[in-house]
Amino acid sequence: MENLHLFGVGIGLGLIVIGAGLGIGRLAAAAAEGIARQPEASDKITGAVNLPLFLLEGVAILGEVFALLIVLMK
């Protein structure tokens, strides 16, 4: 029972990775569809997708760091 936090961290890390993967996949699919519909606007679409993509990756990395800190602090 004393190592139950490791199980929680493992589930948390899995959910973080799944959530980030789904979010990045949806962003990429929407960008690809938008570029396919309007190829002349590809620069604007790519620029508009980059910021949310970077923020999503940053949140996923922070979540992983926090989860690993739980392991190291215990």
N, CA, C and O atoms as a Tinker XYZ file with bonds, in Angstrom:
   296  protein
     1  N      0.806000   -1.200000    0.000000    73     2
     2  CA     0.000000    0.000000    0.000000    64     1     3
     3  C      0.846000    1.261000    0.000000    63     2     4     5
     4  O      0.354000    2.332000   -0.354000    81     3
     5  N      2.107000    1.154000    0.390000    73     3     6
     6  CA     2.910000    2.368000    0.489000    64     5     7
     7  C      3.388000    2.871000   -0.866000    63     6     8     9
     8  O      3.812000    4.022000   -0.970000    81     7
     9  N      3.335000    2.057000   -1.888000    73     7    10
    10  CA     3.767000    2.486000   -3.217000    64     9    11
    11  C      2.581000    2.748000   -4.145000    63    10    12    13
    12  O      2.717000    2.668000   -5.366000    81    11
    13  N      1.448000    3.053000   -3.582000    73    11    14
    14  CA     0.254000    3.297000   -4.378000    64    13    15
    15  C      0.381000    4.574000   -5.212000    63    14    16    17
    16  O     -0.241000    4.688000   -6.268000    81    15
    17  N      1.177000    5.526000   -4.747000    73    15    18
    18  CA     1.358000    6.760000   -5.505000    64    17    19
    19  C      2.032000    6.488000   -6.851000    63    18    20    21
    20  O      1.803000    7.221000   -7.813000    81    19
    21  N      2.855000    5.447000   -6.927000    73    19    22
    22  CA     3.501000    5.113000   -8.199000    64    21    23
    23  C      2.475000    4.660000   -9.235000    63    22    24    25
    24  O      2.602000    4.966000  -10.420000    81    23
    25  N      1.468000    3.938000   -8.783000    73    23    26
    26  CA     0.392000    3.513000   -9.672000    64    25    27
    27  C     -0.370000    4.728000  -10.201000    63    26    28    29
    28  O     -0.701000    4.795000  -11.385000    81    27
    29  N     -0.644000    5.680000   -9.322000    73    27    30
    30  CA    -1.332000    6.904000   -9.731000    64    29    31
    31  C     -0.510000    7.729000  -10.697000    63    30    32    33
    32  O     -1.047000    8.290000  -11.653000    81    31
    33  N      0.788000    7.807000  -10.456000    73    31    34
    34  CA     1.660000    8.548000  -11.372000    64    33    35
    35  C      1.702000    7.870000  -12.736000    63    34    36    37
    36  O      1.700000    8.544000  -13.766000    81    35
    37  N      1.738000    6.554000  -12.747000    73    35    38
    38  CA     1.744000    5.832000  -14.019000    64    37    39
    39  C      0.475000    6.081000  -14.816000    63    38    40    41
    40  O      0.532000    6.295000  -16.027000    81    39
    41  N     -0.664000    6.055000  -14.146000    73    39    42
    42  CA    -1.930000    6.343000  -14.831000    64    41    43
    43  C     -1.961000    7.792000  -15.297000    63    42    44    45
    44  O     -2.412000    8.085000  -16.404000    81    43
    45  N     -1.481000    8.698000  -14.448000    73    43    46
    46  CA    -1.447000   10.108000  -14.821000    64    45    47
    47  C     -0.574000   10.366000  -16.039000    63    46    48    49
    48  O     -0.959000   11.115000  -16.936000    81    47
    49  N      0.594000    9.750000  -16.073000    73    47    50
    50  CA     1.473000    9.925000  -17.233000    64    49    51
    51  C      0.837000    9.374000  -18.500000    63    50    52    53
    52  O      0.957000    9.968000  -19.572000    81    51
    53  N      0.162000    8.243000  -18.377000    73    51    54
    54  CA    -0.524000    7.681000  -19.532000    64    53    55
    55  C     -1.618000    8.595000  -20.047000    63    54    56    57
    56  O     -1.760000    8.778000  -21.256000    81    55
    57  N     -2.396000    9.171000  -19.137000    73    55    58
    58  CA    -3.457000   10.092000  -19.548000    64    57    59
    59  C     -2.895000   11.360000  -20.169000    63    58    60    61
    60  O     -3.472000   11.900000  -21.113000    81    59
    61  N     -1.770000   11.839000  -19.644000    73    59    62
    62  CA    -1.128000   13.026000  -20.217000    64    61    63
    63  C     -0.712000   12.760000  -21.655000    63    62    64    65
    64  O     -0.966000   13.575000  -22.542000    81    63
    65  N     -0.084000   11.640000  -21.880000    73    63    66
    66  CA     0.399000   11.311000  -23.228000    64    65    67
    67  C     -0.772000   11.095000  -24.184000    63    66    68    69
    68  O     -0.735000   11.558000  -25.324000    81    67
    69  N     -1.801000   10.401000  -23.731000    73    67    70
    70  CA    -2.975000   10.175000  -24.583000    64    69    71
    71  C     -3.660000   11.498000  -24.918000    63    70    72    73
    72  O     -4.020000   11.737000  -26.071000    81    71
    73  N     -3.840000   12.347000  -23.924000    73    71    74
    74  CA    -4.485000   13.641000  -24.156000    64    73    75
    75  C     -3.698000   14.525000  -25.104000    63    74    76    77
    76  O     -4.268000   15.149000  -25.998000    81    75
    77  N     -2.390000   14.577000  -24.910000    73    75    78
    78  CA    -1.557000   15.392000  -25.803000    64    77    79
    79  C     -1.581000   14.826000  -27.224000    63    78    80    81
    80  O     -1.639000   15.580000  -28.196000    81    79
    81  N     -1.538000   13.519000  -27.339000    73    79    82
    82  CA    -1.578000   12.908000  -28.674000    64    81    83
    83  C     -2.882000   13.180000  -29.399000    63    82    84    85
    84  O     -2.891000   13.470000  -30.596000    81    83
    85  N     -3.981000   13.083000  -28.670000    73    83    86
    86  CA    -5.278000   13.374000  -29.282000    64    85    87
    87  C     -5.386000   14.848000  -29.682000    63    86    88    89
    88  O     -5.895000   15.166000  -30.757000    81    87
    89  N     -4.916000   15.729000  -28.831000    73    87    90
    90  CA    -4.981000   17.152000  -29.138000    64    89    91
    91  C     -4.121000   17.522000  -30.340000    63    90    92    93
    92  O     -4.561000   18.266000  -31.217000    81    91
    93  N     -2.915000   17.012000  -30.381000    73    91    94
    94  CA    -2.020000   17.298000  -31.503000    64    93    95
    95  C     -2.588000   16.699000  -32.782000    63    94    96    97
    96  O     -2.508000   17.316000  -33.845000    81    95
    97  N     -3.158000   15.510000  -32.690000    73    95    98
    98  CA    -3.757000   14.885000  -33.872000    64    97    99
    99  C     -4.929000   15.677000  -34.418000    63    98   100   101
   100  O     -5.073000   15.830000  -35.631000    81    99
   101  N     -5.761000   16.177000  -33.528000    73    99   102
   102  CA    -6.916000   16.978000  -33.978000    64   101   103
   103  C     -6.451000   18.284000  -34.611000    63   102   104   105
   104  O     -6.998000   18.710000  -35.628000    81   103
   105  N     -5.441000   18.923000  -34.015000    73   103   106
   106  CA    -4.913000   20.164000  -34.590000    64   105   107
   107  C     -4.324000   19.914000  -35.978000    63   106   108   109
   108  O     -4.568000   20.677000  -36.913000    81   107
   109  N     -3.558000   18.853000  -36.100000    73   107   110
   110  CA    -2.934000   18.554000  -37.385000    64   109   111
   111  C     -3.985000   18.203000  -38.439000    63   110   112   113
   112  O     -3.862000   18.606000  -39.595000    81   111
   113  N     -5.008000   17.460000  -38.048000    73   111   114
   114  CA    -6.058000   17.099000  -38.997000    64   113   115
   115  C     -6.831000   18.331000  -39.455000    63   114   116   117
   116  O     -7.141000   18.469000  -40.639000    81   115
   117  N     -7.139000   19.222000  -38.524000    73   115   118
   118  CA    -7.861000   20.439000  -38.892000    64   117   119
   119  C     -7.011000   21.328000  -39.796000    63   118   120   121
   120  O     -7.524000   21.929000  -40.740000    81   119
   121  N     -5.723000   21.409000  -39.510000    73   119   122
   122  CA    -4.837000   22.216000  -40.358000    64   121   123
   123  C     -4.723000   21.611000  -41.756000    63   122   124   125
   124  O     -4.760000   22.333000  -42.753000    81   123
   125  N     -4.585000   20.302000  -41.826000    73   123   126
   126  CA    -4.479000   19.649000  -43.136000    64   125   127
   127  C     -5.762000   19.834000  -43.940000    63   126   128   129
   128  O     -5.711000   20.070000  -45.147000    81   127
   129  N     -6.909000   19.726000  -43.278000    73   127   130
   130  CA    -8.178000   19.920000  -43.981000    64   129   131
   131  C     -8.325000   21.364000  -44.458000    63   130   132   133
   132  O     -8.789000   21.613000  -45.571000    81   131
   133  N     -7.931000   22.302000  -43.618000    73   131   134
   134  CA    -8.006000   23.710000  -44.007000    64   133   135
   135  C     -7.089000   24.037000  -45.173000    63   134   136   137
   136  O     -7.467000   24.788000  -46.073000    81   135
   137  N     -5.899000   23.482000  -45.161000    73   135   138
   138  CA    -4.961000   23.716000  -46.265000    64   137   139
   139  C     -5.455000   23.040000  -47.529000    63   138   140   141
   140  O     -5.268000   23.569000  -48.625000    81   139
   141  N     -6.086000   21.875000  -47.395000    73   139   142
   142  CA    -6.625000   21.189000  -48.571000    64   141   143
   143  C     -7.768000   21.988000  -49.199000    63   142   144   145
   144  O     -7.930000   21.993000  -50.419000    81   143
   145  N     -8.554000   22.657000  -48.365000    73   143   146
   146  CA    -9.670000   23.451000  -48.888000    64   145   147
   147  C     -9.201000   24.767000  -49.497000    63   146   148   149
   148  O     -9.729000   25.212000  -50.516000    81   147
   149  N     -8.198000   25.390000  -48.862000    73   147   150
   150  CA    -7.698000   26.677000  -49.352000    64   149   151
   151  C     -6.176000   26.667000  -49.344000    63   150   152   153
   152  O     -5.560000   27.141000  -48.390000    81   151
   153  N     -5.568000   26.139000  -50.383000    73   151   154
   154  CA    -4.102000   26.052000  -50.416000    64   153   155
   155  C     -3.410000   27.415000  -50.377000    63   154   156   157
   156  O     -2.278000   27.521000  -49.904000    81   155
   157  N     -4.079000   28.449000  -50.869000    73   155   158
   158  CA    -3.449000   29.773000  -50.871000    64   157   159
   159  C     -3.335000   30.353000  -49.466000    63   158   160   161
   160  O     -2.558000   31.283000  -49.252000    81   159
   161  N     -4.087000   29.831000  -48.510000    73   159   162
   162  CA    -4.045000   30.323000  -47.128000    64   161   163
   163  C     -3.191000   29.436000  -46.229000    63   162   164   165
   164  O     -3.330000   29.489000  -45.007000    81   163
   165  N     -2.321000   28.632000  -46.804000    73   163   166
   166  CA    -1.546000   27.681000  -46.004000    64   165   167
   167  C     -0.623000   28.384000  -45.012000    63   166   168   169
   168  O     -0.422000   27.882000  -43.906000    81   167
   169  N     -0.059000   29.528000  -45.378000    73   167   170
   170  CA     0.814000   30.249000  -44.447000    64   169   171
   171  C      0.041000   30.731000  -43.232000    63   170   172   173
   172  O      0.517000   30.614000  -42.103000    81   171
   173  N     -1.146000   31.272000  -43.458000    73   171   174
   174  CA    -1.960000   31.763000  -42.340000    64   173   175
   175  C     -2.443000   30.615000  -41.452000    63   174   176   177
   176  O     -2.462000   30.733000  -40.227000    81   175
   177  N     -2.828000   29.519000  -42.072000    73   175   178
   178  CA    -3.324000   28.368000  -41.306000    64   177   179
   179  C     -2.192000   27.779000  -40.475000    63   178   180   181
   180  O     -2.383000   27.468000  -39.299000    81   179
   181  N     -1.030000   27.626000  -41.070000    73   179   182
   182  CA     0.114000   27.080000  -40.344000    64   181   183
   183  C      0.497000   27.979000  -39.176000    63   182   184   185
   184  O      0.798000   27.498000  -38.084000    81   183
   185  N      0.483000   29.282000  -39.412000    73   183   186
   186  CA     0.805000   30.213000  -38.337000    64   185   187
   187  C     -0.204000   30.181000  -37.211000    63   186   188   189
   188  O      0.160000   30.300000  -36.041000    81   187
   189  N     -1.473000   30.022000  -37.555000    73   187   190
   190  CA    -2.518000   29.985000  -36.535000    64   189   191
   191  C     -2.503000   28.681000  -35.746000    63   190   192   193
   192  O     -2.976000   28.647000  -34.611000    81   191
   193  N     -1.977000   27.628000  -36.315000    73   191   194
   194  CA    -1.949000   26.325000  -35.639000    64   193   195
   195  C     -0.720000   26.194000  -34.738000    63   194   196   197
   196  O     -0.752000   25.461000  -33.750000    81   195
   197  N      0.348000   26.893000  -35.069000    73   195   198
   198  CA     1.598000   26.713000  -34.324000    64   197   199
   199  C      1.487000   27.089000  -32.851000    63   198   200   201
   200  O      1.949000   26.333000  -31.996000    81   199
   201  N      0.891000   28.227000  -32.530000    73   199   202
   202  CA     0.825000   28.651000  -31.127000    64   201   203
   203  C      0.052000   27.666000  -30.251000    63   202   204   205
   204  O      0.574000   27.260000  -29.213000    81   203
   205  N     -1.169000   27.261000  -30.617000    73   203   206
   206  CA    -1.853000   26.268000  -29.768000    64   205   207
   207  C     -1.098000   24.941000  -29.687000    63   206   208   209
   208  O     -1.133000   24.266000  -28.657000    81   207
   209  N     -0.420000   24.568000  -30.767000    73   207   210
   210  CA     0.349000   23.328000  -30.755000    64   209   211
   211  C      1.486000   23.406000  -29.747000    63   210   212   213
   212  O      1.709000   22.465000  -28.985000    81   211
   213  N      2.204000   24.524000  -29.740000    73   211   214
   214  CA     3.298000   24.689000  -28.785000    64   213   215
   215  C      2.790000   24.754000  -27.352000    63   214   216   217
   216  O      3.417000   24.212000  -26.442000    81   215
   217  N      1.653000   25.418000  -27.150000    73   215   218
   218  CA     1.083000   25.485000  -25.803000    64   217   219
   219  C      0.643000   24.107000  -25.323000    63   218   220   221
   220  O      0.823000   23.773000  -24.152000    81   219
   221  N      0.076000   23.314000  -26.207000    73   219   222
   222  CA    -0.355000   21.965000  -25.843000    64   221   223
   223  C      0.841000   21.100000  -25.470000    63   222   224   225
   224  O      0.791000   20.360000  -24.488000    81   223
   225  N      1.910000   21.188000  -26.244000    73   223   226
   226  CA     3.104000   20.415000  -25.923000    64   225   227
   227  C      3.710000   20.875000  -24.603000    63   226   228   229
   228  O      4.196000   20.060000  -23.819000    81   227
   229  N      3.679000   22.188000  -24.360000    73   227   230
   230  CA     4.218000   22.708000  -23.105000    64   229   231
   231  C      3.443000   22.222000  -21.900000    63   230   232   233
   232  O      4.034000   21.872000  -20.879000    81   231
   233  N      2.127000   22.197000  -22.008000    73   231   234
   234  CA     1.301000   21.703000  -20.902000    64   233   235
   235  C      1.561000   20.218000  -20.663000    63   234   236   237
   236  O      1.606000   19.775000  -19.515000    81   235
   237  N      1.732000   19.454000  -21.727000    73   235   238
   238  CA     2.012000   18.022000  -21.573000    64   237   239
   239  C      3.366000   17.809000  -20.894000    63   238   240   241
   240  O      3.493000   16.943000  -20.029000    81   239
   241  N      4.360000   18.578000  -21.274000    73   239   242
   242  CA     5.681000   18.442000  -20.659000    64   241   243
   243  C      5.621000   18.839000  -19.190000    63   242   244   245
   244  O      6.217000   18.167000  -18.348000    81   243
   245  N      4.912000   19.920000  -18.867000    73   243   246
   246  CA     4.776000   20.316000  -17.466000    64   245   247
   247  C      4.049000   19.246000  -16.654000    63   246   248   249
   248  O      4.423000   18.978000  -15.512000    81   247
   249  N      3.031000   18.643000  -17.221000    73   247   250
   250  CA     2.325000   17.567000  -16.524000    64   249   251
   251  C      3.236000   16.388000  -16.234000    63   250   252   253
   252  O      3.171000   15.791000  -15.160000    81   251
   253  N      4.088000   16.056000  -17.201000    73   251   254
   254  CA     5.026000   14.953000  -16.994000    64   253   255
   255  C      6.052000   15.305000  -15.930000    63   254   256   257
   256  O      6.412000   14.462000  -15.108000    81   255
   257  N      6.524000   16.547000  -15.941000    73   255   258
   258  CA     7.495000   16.969000  -14.925000    64   257   259
   259  C      6.878000   16.913000  -13.533000    63   258   260   261
   260  O      7.516000   16.438000  -12.593000    81   259
   261  N      5.647000   17.392000  -13.390000    73   259   262
   262  CA     4.974000   17.354000  -12.096000    64   261   263
   263  C      4.759000   15.918000  -11.614000    63   262   264   265
   264  O      4.928000   15.614000  -10.433000    81   263
   265  N      4.388000   15.050000  -12.541000    73   263   266
   266  CA     4.178000   13.647000  -12.168000    64   265   267
   267  C      5.497000   13.001000  -11.724000    63   266   268   269
   268  O      5.522000   12.236000  -10.760000    81   267
   269  N      6.573000   13.305000  -12.419000    73   267   270
   270  CA     7.859000   12.744000  -12.023000    64   269   271
   271  C      8.366000   13.354000  -10.724000    63   270   272   273
   272  O      9.076000   12.689000   -9.969000    81   271
   273  N      8.016000   14.609000  -10.450000    73   271   274
   274  CA     8.380000   15.200000   -9.168000    64   273   275
   275  C      7.681000   14.504000   -8.013000    63   274   276   277
   276  O      8.245000   14.387000   -6.925000    81   275
   277  N      6.468000   14.044000   -8.238000    73   275   278
   278  CA     5.768000   13.284000   -7.202000    64   277   279
   279  C      6.533000   12.020000   -6.873000    63   278   280   281
   280  O      6.637000   11.635000   -5.708000    81   279
   281  N      7.069000   11.371000   -7.897000    73   279   282
   282  CA     7.838000   10.144000   -7.673000    64   281   283
   283  C      9.123000   10.460000   -6.922000    63   282   284   285
   284  O      9.505000    9.730000   -6.007000    81   283
   285  N      9.786000   11.536000   -7.301000    73   283   286
   286  CA    11.074000   11.846000   -6.692000    64   285   287
   287  C     10.946000   12.403000   -5.275000    63   286   288   289
   288  O     11.855000   12.237000   -4.461000    81   287
   289  N      9.834000   13.058000   -4.975000    73   287   290
   290  CA     9.657000   13.650000   -3.648000    64   289   291
   291  C      9.190000   12.637000   -2.609000    63   290   292   293
   292  O      9.316000   12.888000   -1.410000    81   291
   293  N      8.665000   11.524000   -3.034000    73   291   294
   294  CA     8.129000   10.539000   -2.095000    64   293   295
   295  C      9.257000    9.728000   -1.503000    63   294   296
   296  O      9.016000    8.840000   -0.685000    81   295
